[in-house]
Amino acid sequence: MTRDELEGALNRLAADAKKAGGWGRKKWTYKIKKLLVRLGGQEQYQTCATKIEAATWPTEWLYDVVWLKATKEFLVSDIALVAEIEWGNERDVWDEFQKLPLARADYRVMIFDDKPGLRGRLIKQARKFGKRGPGDLYFLASYADGEFTVHEEVAQRSEELAA
């Protein structure tokens, strides 16, 4: 998945919401989880997401949405994506984001209401996390004025940051 693909998919949802006269937070969360589960399935991953029938495991597992490879006994061999969705106040978004640097996944996705300066704080945290690996990828999808903007952040090695 690319930044542009995620942004396009989220903005198609935003257009649907506009046509419907707007959605509340619960419906937004449901629609985004359903979207991420569908995208994960297209990429041949199993998925975890609470109350999403199309998910391989329709329950939350550590994060709001997870793409993974696992046996029927749930022996996990790979995690491709972890995602958190938070529409609350800035502190709630911050608290949920703090889970993402801990994941060993190809993609770490945070979807949230845009607030002045918040995206910059999240980027700063992603860069500051000491256990990051080269290529750790974050997609920060902020929603404002009926549209999503997705920022892509790729962590660098500590020595590259020091140079």
Residue, then its C-alpha position, 0 to 999 in steps of 0.5 A: m500500500t502506498r500513501d496515495e492509495l490510502e489517501g485516495a481510499l480514505n477520501r472516497l469514504a469522505a465523499d460517501a460521508k458528505k453525500a450521506g449528510g455526514w457520519g458520527r464517530k462510530k460510523w466513521t470508525y466502522k467504515i474505516k475499519k471495514l475499508l482497511v480489512r478489505l484492503g488487507g484481504q486484497e493484499q492476501y493478509q488475514t485481518c483482525a478488527t472488532k465487529i467487522e464480519a469480513a475480518t479473519w478474526p472479527t475481534e480487536w488484537l492489540y490495535d484497532v486493525v491488524w493485517l497479519k499472517a498466522t496459522k489457524e492456531f494464531l501462531v503469528s509469522d508476520i504483521a504487515l499493518v497496525a492501525e489506530i483510529e481516534w476521533g477524540n481530543e488531542r490527548d486521546v489521539w496522542d495516547e493511541f498513537q503511542k502504541l504504534p512505535l512498539a509494533r514490528a509491522d511494515y505499516r503503522v497507521m494513525i487516523f485522527d481529527d486534525k488539530p493544530g500542531l498535532r501531526g507535527r507532535l506525532i511525527k516528532q514522537a515517531r522520529k524520537f523513538g529509540k528502538r526504530g529500525p531503518g524504513d519504519l513506516y508511518f502513515l498519519a491520516s488527518y481529517a479536516d474540512g471533509e478531507f483526509t491528508v496522509h503524511e508519510e514518515v519513514a524512520q531513519r537510523s539513529e546515526e543518520l539523524a545525528a549527521 
